[in-house]
């Protein structure tokens, strides 16, 4: 069998690496911070304890992070398999690296909403701190995204922040609603 043509170019240098793995970093970071914050917001909305926030938050970081890692790996492999049977050139020869980029970004940025629950603050200060840190993390990811694209830093930051706020509000109020429904039953 003849070697398959490849469109894949291994990135060299920090900027090239950042651009090559940008999709994986943004996908992992966004989902990590949003899903972890959704857990924090839902548990807080449900008036559950700090311990529950940490247990569910840590389980979410590991399970969802690994799930996204595997999902990214399998989606790249599936796409390459479909391209192979169509005799199209390879686009990505290193799905494992993309999967690892997703995992690292997911766990690193996804841990941000849990930080206030690890510090010895009063419980009432933890959730507002998690809100602020989550929104700052979203903005920073947006700014970093803009640094390697042609987007404006403020537009990218606002896009990340705006979408994150929508998810955060839905998560908080769903936890609050379920808590109230449970109390009524």
N, C-alpha and C positions, 0 to 999 in steps of 0.2 A: 504494500500500500504506500503510495507517495505521500510525503509530508504535506500537511494541510497548510494553505496560506494563512497568514495571521496578520491582523490589524493591530494586535497588542504591541505596545511599546512600553518597555520597562522604564519607569520614571527615574530620573537622575537629578538629585538636588532637592532641597526642602520644598521649594515652590512647586516643582513638578510632582513630587509625592503628594503634597497637599491637594493639588488639583486632581490627581489621579484617583485618590481615595475620598474626595469631597462628598460624593453621593453617600458613601458608607458612613462617613463621620457625621454628616448632617442627619441622616436617617437614624443612626444609633443614638446620637446625642439628643435629638428632638424626642424620639420615642422614650428614651431612658428618663429624661427629666419630666416629661408629661405623664407617663404612666406611674412613675413613683410619686409625683405630686398628686395624681388622681387618687392613689392609695391614701396618702397623707390627708388629703382634703375629704375623701369619703369617710375615713375613720374618724376624723375630727368632726365632720358633719353629723356622724352617727354617735358622737359623744363617747367614744371608746377611749381606752387608756393609752398612755405613752408607750407602754410595753407592746400593745397591739400594733401601734404604728410601726415600731421597730421590727417586730416579727414579720408582719405582712410586707413591710417595705423591703426588708432584706430578702425575703422569699421572692418577691417580685423582681428585684434586681438580678438575682441569679437565674431564676426560671425564665423570665421574659427575655433577659439578655442572651441566654443560651438559645432560646427559641428563635430569636431574631438572627442570631449567628448562623444557626442551622438553616433557617429559611433563606437567608442571603446566599449561603453556599449552594443550597439546592436550586435556587432560582437561577444562579449563574450557570451551574452545571446543566440545568434543563435548557436554558437558552442556547448554550454551546452545543448541546445534543441536537436541538432543532436546527441550528445553523449547519451542523455537520451533515445531516440528512438532506439538506437543501443545497449542499455543495457550496455554502457561503464561507468566507474566510472567518477564522476564529477572531472573536473580539477580546476575550479575556482568558488568559492561560493560567491565572493564579487565583482561583476562587477562594482558597483558604485565606489568603492575605486580606481579601475584601471582607470575608466573614470576621476575621480577627479585628479589623478596623471597626466594624460595626459593634462588636462586643466591647472593645476598649472604650469607645465613645459612649456606649449605652451605660456602662458601669461608672465611668468617671463622672459624666454629667448627671446621670441618674441618681447618684448618691447625694447630690446637692440638697434636695428637699429633706433628707433625713438628718443632715448635720445638726440642726437645732435640737433634735431629739436625743442627740448624743452628748450635748453640753448640759451643765448643771444650772439651767435657767428655770424660772417658774414655768409651770405647764402652760399658763395663759399666754406667755410670750413666745412659745415655740411655734405655733401655727403662723402668726404674723411674720415671724422671722423666716419660716419656710416659704411663705408667699413671696417675700422680697427676694430671697436668695434664688428661688425658682425663676422669677421674672428677670433678675439680673443674668442668670445663666442663659436663659433664652436669648436675651439681647446680645450677650457676648458671642454666642454661637452664630447669631445673625451677622454680627460685625466681622467675625472671623471668616464667615462664608463670603462676605463682600470683599474681603482682603485678597481673595484669589479669583474673583470673578469681576465682571464689569458693572455690578450692582452698586448702588450707593450704600454706605454703611448704615445710614439712618433708615433707609427703606427696607433693607434686609433685616435690621434689628426690629423694626416695627412689625414686619410681616411675621417673624418668629414669635414676637411678644403677643401680637393680636390673636393669632391662632391658639397660642398657649393659654391665654386668658379665657377664651371660649371653653376650652376643654376643662380648665380648672373650675370654672363656675358650674359647669354641668356635673363634674365629679362631686363637688362640695354639696350641691343641692340634692343630688341623688342619694348621697349618704344621709343627709338630713331627712329626706322624704322616707326612706326605708326605715330609719330609726323611729320616726313618728308613726309610721304604719305599724311597726312592730309593737310600739307602746300602746297603740289603740286596740290591738288584737289580743 
